[in-house]
Amino acid sequence: MKLTDLDDAKTKLLSGDVVAIPTETVYGLGGWIYSDAGLKKIFSTKERPFFDPLIVHIDSMAKAKLLTSQWTEIHEALALAAWPGPLTLIAKKHSSVNPLITSGLDSVGLRCPRHEITLKLLSEIEGGVAAPSANKFGKTSPTTSKHVFEEFGESVSILEGGPSEVGIESTVVGIHKIDSQTVVEIYRPGFYTASMLEKILKNANLPAKVIYAASPVAPGQLKHHYMPKIPLVIVPDDFNWDKSHGLIEEKLGMTFKNPKLWTLSQNPTLASRELYENLRSFDQEGFDISLTSKIEYHHSEDWLGIWNRLEKAKTLSLEREEVRPKLSDDK
């Protein structure tokens, strides 16, 4: 494993290289926002399409404001309450922001991560560090340095920071005016839910409607994402492998000898923390397919982020009989 320290990580970033950095959500593949070479290397290393925007990580609200042309009271209130933390704020970008970061859009995603080591690194770097998840595009995100090494081997230096505390990517939100009413849109669900954000804004005397929406300004919007190496199937909670495996094999066009039926922790915080570790470990343990169910209590708001990832990571859902194409392991 190619581990690095803070000084070396800073040198690599400023010289146009990429470094895997720890955050409380997942490990990110970082490139300096003022280095074309570093930004391009993020895309080439991940095999990521240029139309998928990057999130800029900064260590302070002051730095965030320098990268925007429109920082509203809503941005201010949410940042004061949630930063450092797993919340990404979309804002109109400043003209200095590289279009490689924003995929040519007029907005930029900004986040202050809750991780002491990475905050120290960011405090010593002008501007910020763009950092999508440190994995091949479309595959399961990494929550440990070991996961990053499994993806990239010795080709990527890793700043060790222990396992990620939250375990799934940040909540991504944008702020808009709709018919003179301020609306906060959640483009990617995560730790922060709509009700949590509404409470923050209410406490700041800035009541606003918070809704869930989709938008190309946020990463992770494609249908195929977070996919593990072996097929993941969503099954009814009364599923029986011996009775129903034939249906799955027929739909997927292959046979399976060693299935893994697993259940998420009943605590959404723990389930979030364990999700990617589980998805990554099953094939290493010799299983050739994994199956899980959406239980009744999973329909509450606290589970939206987790099920957003599972719905994108699945190969098949028996409940809706929806089949997804099998992606190669090295997309």
N, C-alpha and C positions, 0 to 999 in steps of 0.2 A: 504494500500500500504506500502510495507516494504522499506522505504527510508533509505539511508545511507549517510554519509559524506565522505570527502576525506580521513581522517585518518582511519576511519573504513573500507572503501573500500580497502585501501592499506593493512590493517591487514588481511582482508578476503582473498585477492588475494594471499598474501605471505604464508598464512596458508593452501592453497589448495582449497579454495572455489571459486565460480564464482560470478561475479557482473555484472549487466547490466550497461553499460557505454554509455553516449551520444556522438555522433559524428555528423558532418554536413551532413552525408549521411543518416544513420539509426542508431538506438540504437544497440550496440553490446553486446553479452554475453561473457564477458571477463574471461580469465583464465591465470595465470602467466605461461610464457613459460618454466620456470625451475621447474614446479610442475607437475609431472605425474598425481597426484590426481586432480589438477585443470583442466588439459587438458582433462582427461577422463570424468570429470563432465560436461564439455561443451557438449561432444557427448551424454552422457546419458540424460542430461536435455533437450536438443533439439531433442533427438531421431534421431540423425544424423548418417549416416553411416560413418565408419572410412575411406572410400575411398575418401571422399570429403575433400580436403585440407583446412586449416585455413589460414587467413591472420594475420600477426603479426603487431601490432600497436606499433610504437615507437615515441619518441618526438624529435629525431634529426637524421641527416644523419650519424653522427658518430656512433650512435648505430646501424643503418642499416648496415653499413659497417662491423661491428663486427659479424654480422649474415650471412655474405656472403663470398664466396671464389673467387668471380669474379664480381667486381664492375666496370663497363665500363664507358667510357666518356659519352655514351648515358644515362646511369643510372644517372650519376652526373648532366647532363644538365637538364634532366626531373625533377629530385628531386629539384634542385635549383629553377626551375620555378614554380613547381606545389605544393610543400610542404611548409607549411601544406596545405593539400587539398585532393580532392577526386580522387587521382590517386594511384593505387597500382602497384608497380614494381616487376616483377618476376626476381629473380637472382639465380645463383648457390648458394646453401646453404653452410654454414660453417658446419664442422663436429659436432659442439656442438648443432646444432638445432635438437630438438626432432623429431623423425620420425612420432610421432602422429600428429604433426603440418603439415607435408608435405605429409602425406599419403604414406610414403615410397619413394617419389620421390626425385630427387637430386636438386630440386629447392625450393625456399621459396618466398612467397608473402609478401611484406613489404609496410607499409603505415604510413604516419604521418598525423593524422587527424587534421582538422581545427576546434578545439573546445577548448576553454580556460580551462575549468574544466578538461577535459580528458588529455590535454597536461600537466597540473600541476600534475595529478596523475601519468602519465607515467614518468615524470621527476624524480619521487621519487622511481621508481621501476627498479631494475637491469634488463637488457635485454629488455623485452617488454611484451606486453599482447596480446595473441591470442584472436581474437574476431570476430566470425561470427555474423550474425544478431540475435537479441534476440527474437527468435520465434521458434515454433516447425518446424522441418525440412519440407521444401516444401510449407510452408504456407506464407501468406502475411507478409512482413517485418514491424517492428514497427518504427514509427517516433516520438513517444511520450512515456513518462513513463507510461501513461495510457494503451497504447497498450501492453507494456511489462507485466504489471500487469494482463491484460486480458488473456495473454498467460500462465503465471506461478503462478499467485496469490502471496501468501506470501512466496513461496518457493525460490524466487530469490530476493536478495537485489538490489535496483536500486539507482544509482547516478543520481539525477535529473539534467537535463541540458536544459530543454525547448524543443520545437519542432525542429526537424532536418531541417536545412536550405535548403539542396539540395533535400533530399527526396527519392533518389534511390541510390543503392550501387555504389561504386567507379568504375571507368574505370580500367580494369586490362590489363597490357601490358607485353610482353616479348620481348627480344632483341636477334636476331639471325644473323648469317652470312649465306647468300644464294648466292652461286656462287660469292664469294668475295664481295658481296654487303651487307651492313648492312640493316636489315629489322626489323622494329618495328611492332609487331603483337598485335592487340587489341583482347583479348580473351573474354572480357565482356565490351560492350559499356556502357558509363555512361556520366557524365558531360563533360569530355574531349573527343573530337572527333578526328578523324584522321587528319583533316585539322589543328586543334589547335596544335596537337603534332608536325606536320610537321613544322609549323611556329616557335614553340619553338626551334626545332633543327636547323632550318635555321638561326635563330638569333644567335645561339651558334656556327655557322660555322661547324655544324655537319649534313649536309643534309643526310636524310635517307628516304627510302620508308616506309610509314605507311599503313598497310593493316588490314582488319578485318579477324579474323580466330577463330577457336575453338580449345581448348586444355584442357586435363584433369588436367593440372597444376593449373588451375584457378577454384575457386568455382562458383556455379551457372550455370553449364554447362548441367545439366540434363533437359530433355524435360518438366518434370512436376515440376514447381517451382512457388513460390509467389502466390499460389492459395488461393482465398477467400473462405469463408464458403458457399456462394451460387454460383450457376453456373454463369460464365461470358461468354457471347456470343459476338463474333465479327460479326457485321451485315453490309450489304451495307448501304451507307449513305441515300438511299431512302427507308429504311426499314419501314414497317408499321406493328405494332404489331397485330392489329385486323385482317389483311389479312394473316399474315404469322406465327402467333404463333403456328398453328397446325404442321408446319414442324419442328419447334424446339422441341415441345413436343413429336413428333413421334421419333425424333432422340435421345432425351435424356430419353425417356421412362417414363416421368412424366408430370403432368400438373402444370401450374403456374397461380396464382391468382393475384399477385401483382408485375408486372414487373417494373424495373427502367431503363428507357432509358436516357443515360447521354452522355455528350460531354466533351472532354478534353478542357481545356483552350487553347486559340489560342497562348498563350505565352508558349514555351516549358519549361522555367524556372519555371513558376507557375504550369504548368501541372505536372512536375516532383515532385514538392513539395506537390501537392495535391493528387497524384496518390494512394498511399497506404492508406491515410486517407479515400479517397472515397471507395476503395475496402473493407475496414474494416467496414465502417459505414452503408453500404446499408442493411445488414441483421439486424443490430441493429435497423434500422428505419422501419423494418417490410416487406422489399421487399424480394421476394423469387427467383429472377433472375435479373441479370443486363446485359444491352446490350449497346455496344458502336460501333462507326464506325471509320474506317481509312479514314480521309479526304485527299484530294489531297496534301495539304501542309505538311501533316504528313510524306511524303516520303523523306523530306529533312534530311540531316545528323544530325541536331539538335534533331531530334525525335527518333534516333536509340535506345538510351538507354531506352526510355519510351516504345517503341513498342517491344523491346526485352523482357521486363517484362510482357507486356500484352499478347504477343504470348505464353509465358510460363504459364501464369496464366489462360488462357482461358480454357473453357470446350469444346467449339464448335466454329467453324468458318463457317458461312453460305457461305462466298465468295468462300471458297475452299471445302465446305462440308466435313470438316475434324472433326471427332468426337474423343474426348479424353476420356479415362476411368475416371469415377468419383472416386476421392480419398476420403477416410474417413477423417473426421475433425481432427482426432487425430493420423495421420500417424507418 
